[in-house]
Amino acid sequence: MTCHVRRGAPDVQDACWNSHSKLNCIAACIQANKVGVDESLMLDPLGFVATCNSVNFFIVRAQAIWTPTTKYQMPGITRANVIQVCQANG
């Protein structure tokens, strides 16, 4: 599901900071739980997929991995490791 809560622009709340203010992610999680799912897609301010409320988002298609840019999500260890494993395995 795609929730109504969006990831803020970096000048509003920088997604690359591991801050205590994750209210938008909590609101997205609550909305997801109300409709019976575990996660929801969160869009960036332009309407493109930014991330999920608590996990990374990937699409693997035709031997290519697609994932949102790190402009609106933390460029974390898990994301980097998944990309590295996919690239190593073609």
GUPASE-243496 format. One line per 3 residues: number of its first residue (from 1); for each residue x, y, z of C-alpha. Coordinates in Angstrom, 2 decimals. Layout:
NUM> X:Y:Z; ...
//
This chain:
1> 0.00:0.00:0.00; 1.07:3.57:-0.48; 0.35:5.77:2.52
4> -0.60:9.44:2.52; 2.41:10.33:4.70; 5.41:11.50:2.67
7> 9.09:11.67:3.40; 10.08:15.26:3.91; 12.60:17.15:1.87
10> 16.13:17.22:3.31; 15.67:20.85:4.36; 12.64:19.83:6.45
13> 13.90:16.58:8.00; 17.06:15.10:6.57; 16.40:11.38:6.10
16> 20.15:10.73:6.33; 20.17:11.73:10.00; 19.42:8.97:12.46
19> 17.23:11.25:14.56; 14.66:10.59:17.27; 11.99:12.33:15.20
22> 10.53:9.57:13.04; 6.94:10.75:13.40; 6.27:10.45:9.67
25> 7.43:6.79:9.70; 5.32:6.04:12.77; 2.26:7.64:11.13
28> 2.87:5.55:7.99; 3.16:2.40:10.11; -0.11:3.16:11.90
31> -1.86:3.72:8.58; -0.48:0.42:7.24; -1.55:-1.49:10.34
34> -5.09:-0.09:10.10; -5.52:-1.73:6.68; -3.87:-4.98:7.76
37> -0.42:-4.75:6.21; 3.03:-4.57:7.79; 4.62:-1.90:5.61
40> 3.62:0.98:3.41; 5.42:2.76:0.62; 6.28:6.34:1.42
43> 6.59:8.83:-1.41; 9.03:11.71:-1.67; 7.82:15.31:-2.03
46> 7.64:14.84:-5.84; 5.47:11.70:-5.62; 8.15:9.09:-6.37
49> 8.78:6.09:-4.10; 11.23:7.13:-1.38; 11.23:4.18:1.03
52> 8.96:2.16:3.29; 8.05:3.06:6.84; 10.67:0.73:8.39
55> 12.42:-1.29:5.65; 14.29:-0.66:2.43; 12.46:-1.02:-0.88
58> 13.92:-2.88:-3.88; 12.63:-4.16:-7.21; 14.58:-6.83:-9.05
61> 13.62:-7.05:-12.70; 15.42:-8.34:-15.77; 18.64:-8.88:-13.78
64> 18.66:-5.28:-12.57; 18.03:-3.94:-9.08; 16.02:-0.78:-8.67
67> 15.91:1.14:-5.43; 15.09:4.75:-4.61; 17.89:7.27:-4.36
70> 19.31:8.13:-0.96; 18.03:11.69:-1.15; 15.00:10.77:0.98
73> 16.30:7.72:2.85; 19.33:6.77:4.89; 22.11:5.21:2.79
76> 22.52:2.47:5.37; 24.52:-0.71:5.70; 21.61:-3.04:4.86
79> 20.79:-1.16:1.64; 24.45:-1.18:0.58; 24.85:-4.89:1.37
82> 21.74:-5.90:-0.59; 22.97:-3.91:-3.61; 26.42:-5.49:-3.29
85> 25.03:-9.05:-3.07; 22.78:-8.46:-6.08; 25.63:-7.07:-8.14
88> 27.92:-9.96:-7.16; 25.29:-12.48:-8.24; 24.35:-10.86:-11.50
//
